[in-house]
Amino acid sequence: RELSVAILREVPSEGVIITVNAVDVSPDLRNATVHVGILGTAAQQRQALERLEQHRAVLQAESAKRVVLKFTPHLRFRLDESVER
């Protein structure tokens, strides 16, 4: 939930809707795979994923401020296409 708010605040949407569908965190809390749904064309989806990667450090810092964990996980963004199905 906190990550989706940070994405809304920090990442420009540019005509697409970005939703966080799930976050899988590794058992050691060092890595997290963020499954995002992006509504838009294939080109818009690629651009949105690139913007998420560009803002990854800011998003990690924002989530570290709001979620108390032993480590701040390294975020990896993956496109979740289940919304389209």
Secondary structure, 3 states (H helix, E strand, C coil): CHHHHHHHHHCCCCCCEEEEEEEEECCCCCEEEEEEEEECCHHHHHHHHHHHHHCHHHHHHHHHHHCCCCCCCEEEEEECCCCCC
